[in-house]
Amino acid sequence: MLVREREENPALAAFLDQLEDMQVLGEVLIRKRSKGFELRHSADADALETNLTEYRLADLRKLVDFTSDGRFRPLKAAPNLRRGWRLRLVTASDLANALDRLYPGVLADWHAAREGRAAVTDFRTFMNRQSGMYRVAQQLSDRQAAMTIRACCHPRHCLKRRLWGLEGHSRDVSNDEEGKGIIPCLEPCAILLEFARTAIRLEQTERHRLEMTDEEIETLQTALTEALSKSDSSIRYGDFSAPGNPRRLELALEKLRVDGLEKEGGVKQLSIGAKEAATFRYALAQRDGAAGSAETGGARESRCKLLLEKIDGLVDSGKESEETMG
């Protein structure tokens, strides 16, 4: 970089100073070349160049806006970037433009966080600014908000590392074990805002006490985890009214954690409404019809059906698909 360019773009200059010969940013592998840089999906690190589609800088919009199965990507930091492409860049300025299109604002936010001057907004401050239909999200208790944040910002759904938090609850850590990278998140995003509104609406429906054994809890956890590992192309990522939406599955899984369950007389209970019951039913139905499980099909089917009957007997969730989140 020229001296003038370094002065005009200190974030890019700092990023280049620490850039290794090969470095991953989000899902993008950056490689230094003798004349510039090459970008490709990190999962295609070992792919032959002839097996990858050559992209231009102007092509990135259609790459980042939709998944491989054609669904819109409302969150560019989601781990669902399409594979099978490569982009060659000549100048550092081109690299900055490409990274900004892949992950909007990434270099500026990374540099501000690195320099210790990032303007971070925590959960309560952000929510207390909201008005209109989003004001209701302020009613989430700290316990409910913590589960909502963990579900929405899980590495399965977002690769950014949260610098903001909720008092008394941890922020994201920056290491590979947690699945988070170096892209910082400075405040709750629009996706989390909408999900928080959904989460409190779920809590405001008529509640029922679902009593479960340890075996039933394990069955539900396994069903939810397996449903999360699949990609249902019929469900939009931002459609939180869908029982099988990935973040709703994640929130249901969060509620089965120790801090989401209640005990009464030694029996574990979960407070659920019709919409949450529909999410459990979706996951159990997926598992009931699954193949290749380690357990025998008959045992799996029996467990799922018994639990489905138990949930159906507790709350009527049959109209879930026809309802909307008010």
C-alpha positions, -999 to +999 in steps of 0.1 A: +000+000+000+011+035-007+016+059+022-014+079+011-036+048+010-025+038+045-034+072+058-068+072+040-077+037+051-060+028+084-083-001+090-072-018+057-036-010+065-038-026+099-055-057+085-029-061+058-001-058+084-014-088+103-026-108+072-009-141+069-003-159+036-035-178+042-062-165+066-098-172+072-123-144+077-158-158+084-162-184+057-138-168+033-102-179+028-079-151+018-047-160+000-018-137-008-006-140-044+024-127-061+001-102-078-027-094-053-050-118-035-074-147-040-106-153-022-126-185-020-149-204+004-128-218+032-144-252+026-129-251-009-093-246+003-080-276-014-102-274-045-086-272-079-089-238-096-105-255-126-133-268-104-143-233-091-163-206-109-143-174-116-161-144-101-156-107-105-160-081-078-192-070-094-206-105-091-204-107-053-239-093-047-256-124-062-231-146-043-238-131-009-275-125-012-287-161-017-278-196-004-271-225-027-307-236-024-320-201-034-330-187+000-323-151+008-295-145+033-308-117+057-276-120+078-244-119+058-224-133+087-245-165+087-224-197+080-243-204+048-222-187+021-223-206-012-193-226-022-176-233-056-162-199-065-129-179-065-122-143-068-089-128-079-080-093-068-051-071-078-051-042-053-055-038-016-084-015-023-101-043-043-096-066-013-113-040+010-142-036-014-147-074-017-146-080+021-170-052+027-195-068+002-191-102+018-192-089+054-205-053+054-184-030+076-160-057+087-127-039+084-139-008+101-155-027+130-125-051+133-101-022+135-122-002+160-124-033+182-087-040+179-079-004+189-102-006+218-125+022+206-154+003+193-188+018+202-205-012+218-242-012+227-254-039+252-287-057+250-308-037+274-296-003+261-305-014+225-339-028+235-348+003+256-344+024+224-371+004+206-407+017+200-438+005+183-441-032+178-406-039+190-410-023+224-425-056+237-391-072+235-381-051+266-403-074+286-379-104+283-365-113+317-327-117+320-332-154+319-354-153+288-331-128+271-300-149+278-316-179+261-328-158+232-293-144+227-277-178+229-302-192+204-300-164+179-263-158+180-252-195+181-223-203+158-248-224+138-265-191+128-239-163+131-201-163+129-197-128+145-181-126+179-204-106+203-187-077+221-220-067+236-238-087+262-264-089+290-254-080+325-245-112+344-241-132+312-209-139+291-201-124+258-187-146+230-151-157+233-127-156+203-114-191+196-121-219+172-137-241+198-165-217+202-170-214+164-165-177+164-140-158+143-125-123+143-155-105+129-169-084+158-205-077+165-209-043+182-246-043+190-278-065+186-288-067+149-322-065+132-324-103+131-320-105+169-345-077+174-372-095+155-363-128+172-365-112+206-400-099+197-409-135+187-394-149+219-415-127+242-447-134+221-440-171+226-438-165+263-471-146+263-492-174+250-512-197+273-487-217+293-488-255+301-465-275+323-449-304+304-435-330+328-407-351+314-383-379+324-346-377+317-351-401+288-378-378+273-356-348+276-328-366+258-352-376+231-363-341+225-328-327+226-317-353+201-346-345+178-340-308+179-303-312+173-309-335+143-335-311+129-309-283+132-284-303+113-307-305+083-316-277+059-353-273+052-353-252+020-391-245+025-384-223+055-370-188+051-343-179+076-361-148+088-395-164+091-398-169+128-435-178+125-424-212+111-422-239+138-391-254+121-372-221+118-336-229+128-335-202+155-368-214+170-354-250+171-323-235+188-344-216+213-364-248+221-331-266+227-319-238+250-350-242+271-342-278+276-309-268+293-306-269+330-314-232+334-345-236+313-361-264+333-379-263+366-382-289+392-412-296+414-413-326+437-383-341+419-400-339+385-386-318+357-410-295+340-409-272+310-433-243+305-446-243+269-473-228+248-489-240+216-463-224+193-434-240+212-452-273+212-454-270+174-416-267+173-412-298+194-437-316+171-418-305+140-385-319+154-400-351+167-418-358+134-384-353+115-367-377+139-396-402+137-391-405+100-353-404+100-331-432+088-297-443+098-300-437+135-277-455+159-307-468+178-332-493+163-360-477+142-387-493+164-373-479+196-369-445+181-404-445+166-419-456+199-401-429+219-411-401+195-447-412+192-451-414+230-437-380+234-458-366+206-489-380+222-479-365+255-474-330+240-506-333+220-525-343+251-512-312+269-518-285+244-535-281+210-508-270+186-525-280+154-532-244+142-496-233+145-489-231+108-520-209+102-512-184+130-489-154+128-469-136+154-489-105+162 
